Amino acid sequence: MPELILALDIGTTSLSACVFTPGGQLKASAFAPVHSWSKLPGHVEQDAAQLWASTLHVIQQALARAGIAPGDLAAIGVTSQRGSIVCWDRITSEPLGPVVVWSDLRGAPRATEYQKAGYPAHPHLVAVKLEVVLAGLDRANLAWGNVDSWIIWKLSGASLHVTDRSQAWAMGYIDGKTLDWNGPVIAGQAVDPKSFPALVDTWGVLGTTTIAVFGAEVPIAAVIGDQQSALIGHGCEAAGQMKVSYGTSATVNVSTGAAMKFISLAMPPHVLSSGSGRTQYCLEGMVLTAGAALDWLRQLFAIQDHEAFEALAAATPDAGGVVFLPALLGLGAPHGDFARRGLIGGLNSATTQGQIVRAAVEGLACRVREAVDAVRAGAGLPPCDLLKVDGGLTHSDSLMQAQADIMGLPVTRHALREAASAGAAICAARGVGLLGAAEVAGFATYDRTFEPRMSADEAAEKFAAWKAAAYS
């Protein structure tokens, strides 16, 4: 009987396919970049057809590297960027336009209208921009969904149009009491409810891939939002447990168990997982531009690659009084100020490129501390004593050390870097009965812990000085 699990993680800047054993051993993986573009200010788009082609390519690569055939898989789990919009034709399965990425701000005017009417909306919600995206499209055979819905539709040979509530919650169309689609909101926008994906459990067999597309009928056994998947990949499902994922954004998630807690729109509750009549929740605080801010600076300075950027940051002992506020898309948690812009301050005639790079690394670490402190305080939790981290940016030892320093506590790094893949594998294994809730410890492995090089008092003083300069 097959026991291997394939985890698909379709992120904002990269996507991956990872083959796991039920015990958490990574047998093989493959990665591909995801390209975005902006034709207008505030717009962020991707190519839906290319996203599918790249997903199929990394699947083939991962299976080849593992030395297995599609039929050797017991299940597939899918996790993806949340809150993006893909529209396609049900008959042809062809995209009707580009992917509108979660960070796209074309819904900002509508969000303002909803806020004035008392509806909790922010510019990233699908619910404030779907009307704009659908304008001008042929709706006769329209299907739409998040990236997970699109990939599952293609894998299943156009037989599954689904999403789970951890994904759907981020769209803004879910009724918080019933956990079903919010009919009045949908009707008010004159969007056909039949164009929405069906809501399914986070894990459990949803259907299968097709032989024509995949080479075998393999159960698709999990679908989950990327940040929630990473929380599960860290083994942090119990109330009060937390992780930070560093990617395009940096995202803090704290499990609140069966209780849905509300702090503010800048630190909203999310469904962590849902199934078998049981729903788990988490709180989220997002630093909107993390890796995106460092990439912008790298391109500005014509630094060729991430390794050269990291080497410059590591070789520069301090920022020389330079202050960096990473807010290229506004400020997320705890501020919720989407109009705020980034800042580089404290420059003088002796400032070096390395000091600005160093300031960017430290500024991001400070923003993450802001979000961590605010989410835990809002949830009524004490300060944490260990920070669990994952994501592509955690490859940067300089950033991880700066994070440990400014937090004044140890930072431990997930060995897989992308814990969302581990979470998707865990959920898929649960979905086909290969794992129970207590049998996931092997997936959460860590390769290094960064110890703070300053006391908690020194860290607090440095953090306070950064805030005073960044927000003055």
PyMOL commands that set and color helices and strands:
alter all, ss='L'
color gray80, all
select helices_A, chain A and resi 48-66+70-72+108-116+126-128+130-134+147-155+165-171+183-188+193-195+211-214+226-233+291-300+306-315+353-378+392-395+397-407+419-431+441-443+456-470
alter helices_A, ss='H'
color red, helices_A
select strands_A, chain A and resi 4-10+14-20+26-33+45-46+73-80+86-89+99-100+142-145+162-164+198-200+203-208+219-225+242-246+250-257+269-275+278-287+323-325+343-345+387-390+411-414+446-450
alter strands_A, ss='S'
color yellow, strands_A
deselect
rebuild
show_as cartoon
